[in-house]
Amino acid sequence: MDSFQFVFGYLFGFGLHHVDFNNPNRPRTPKFSAHFYYNVMRDNGFPLPEDEKMIYGEFKKDFIWSSATASYQIEGAWREDGKGLSIWDKFTHTPGKISEHDTGDVACNSYNKMEDDIAALKKVKVSHYRFSISWPRVLPDGTTKYVNQAGLNYYQKLLDSLIAANIQPQVTLYHWDLPQALQDVGGWENETIIERFKEYADFLFQNLGPKVKLWITFNEPFIITVLGHVQGAHAPGLNDRPDTLPYIVGHNIIRSHAEAWHVYNDKYRASQGGLVSITVNSDWAEPRNPYKQEDYEAARNVVEFYLGWWVHPIFNGDYSPLVKKSVLKQSLAGGLTKSRLPEFTPEEIKRINGTYDYFGLNHYCSVLAFPVDYGSFQHFEADRGVVVISDRTWLETGSVWLRMTPFGLRRLLKFIKEEYRNPPIIITENGVSENGPVDLNDVHRKYYYEQYINQVLKAYLLDDVNIIGYTAWSLLDNLEWGVGYTERFGLFYVNRTDPDLPRTPKASVSYYSSIISCNGFPDPASGPHELTKEAIPGINNVNFLGMSLSSEDAATGLNTTFALLIVALAGTICVAVGLFPVENCRVN
Ligand code: GBH
C-alpha cells in the first residue's frame, strides 16, 4: 500500500492500494494494479487467454481468397497514354507532404508490368484479386465527355489476363485518386460530384461490368474524409474547416455510393449478376480501463464513427443515432443552435437504405479508448470525444498506428453481425507492415496472417458470422501514402533500387498460399496437409529460445518476453522476432 517514502514523504505512492492520508481512518482502495496482480497470482503467470488460442477448421466452400492493391499505390505511369492528373499526383508533388519526397510517378510500374503482377497472384494462388481503377486514367477530366481509350484498354486487358489465370476481379471504383479537375471545382465538397460519380460508375459498369462480379464503390470513406479533409495528411490536404467539412464531404460520399448502387441495380444487375457494396475501415476498440463505464462508451464511439457513420445510413437507414447525438451535443456546446451534421431528407433516407450487397471491411488493429471533454471546441475530434492509445504489450509492427491485436477482429466481426443484421462480410483488407532493412523471411507477417485469419475462422465457426471472403493487404510493397515507400505491406518485396522493380516473394507468400490451399486450418489429425509443412507457431510445437515447447507455452513465453522487452526498449518487431526463431516442423 502507499506509505511513507523516507525523504519523499508521501509524495509517491508505491502501493497496490491507494491510502487516503487525509482521512484519519486511512482507508485503502485497490488500484487497477492490485486487480492485475491478483490475476497474475491466481493464474500463476500469464497463460494464453482463451480467445488467443487457435482452432482447427475450414472456411465455407467457395470462400473468396484474395489480395489487394490500389491504383495510385502501384500503377505509376502517371502521365502515360493520356492519363489525367489526380489529387494524389498533386499532393505528392507538393513539398513536405510525403516522407522522403516519394511519389507514385513510377510506384511499382504496374501499368507496364501486368504480367509480373499476374505471376505474383498465381504464386499466391488467390481466387480473387482486388485492385482499383484510376478515375483520371479512364476519364482524364473526371467527366464522360472525354474517354481515354488507352487507360480503359489497360483495365480491359488486366481483366482478361486475370480471368485467363482463373482469378476473379474485385474492383474498387474509388481508392482516393480523384481527378484533379474535379477537385478544382470543389471535389467531394461540391454536391455535383454525386452526378459525376454516378456517370463514372455507369461508364465502368457498362464497359467492364461483363467481366466483373464484385464491385466496391468507395474504399474507406472515413480515411477520405478525416485524413483528407480534417487532418490534411492525405490528398486533397484540407484542414481549415475540421468542424464542418468532414460532414459535408461524408454526406456527398454516402449519396454518391447510393447512386452508383442504384445505377447497377437498375441497369446492369439483371444482365451482369454482380454485387456492389462499400468498404469501410474500422479498428476494434476496448475500454482503456475496463472498470469504467465511460471508457466503454468511448470505445463504442470509436467504432461508431469508423463504421456507423457510413454503414448505418446504408444498412439500417439514416445516420446512426450515436453519431447524431455526438455531433449535436458538441455543436450545442459551441453555442450553435443546430447540429453540424447535415440531415438526409426522408426520400434520401429511403433511397440510401439497402444499397448494399455485402459488408466490405478493412481491418488492421485494435485500440484502447477513453473519453475526453473538449469543452466548446468545434472540431471533428471533439465530436468523437475520445482519445485512443495502444497497450504496450501488443506487438509492434512497421507502422506506429498498427499493433498486432488479432482478438479484435473476431470481436469486430461479431459486432457487425449483431449490429447490421448478419450481412455477408468480405474482409477487403487486412495486413501488416515492416520498415527498415529488408528481410525476406517475414516471420512477423506469417504470424499476423496466421493469428488474424484464425480469429476470422472463430468468428465463422463459433460465432456464426457470415464471412464469405478474406483479402490480404497487400500483394506488393507499394506507396504507403503519406509515409511513401518506408512502410512495406507487401507479400512481395519490390526492389526499388533496381529500375526493373522486380517482385520477390517473402516467406509469407507460401504461408498464405498454404492457408488458401487448405481453405483454413484443417486438423492435422485428419491427415497431413500443406499447412503442416509450414511454421505455425500457434498450432505446432515451436522452437522458442532453444527450447522445444508446446505452442501454448511458447506463446506465453513470447508474450512475457515481449512485455518485458517493450518496457526496456522501443525495439522494432524485427528485433523481437529475431529472438524466437520459428522452425519448420512436421506433424507425424
Ligand atoms: C488502408 O488504409 C488503405 O486502404 C490502403 O491503401 C493502405 O495502404 C493500407 O490500409 C495500410 O495503411 O501515418 O499515423 O497518419 C488504412 C488506414 C490510412 C491507417 C493511413 C494509417 C496513416 C496514419 N490507414 N493511416 S498516420
Residues whose N, C-alpha, C, O or C-beta is under 5 A from the ligand:
A	BS01	GBH	A70 I223 A233 W401
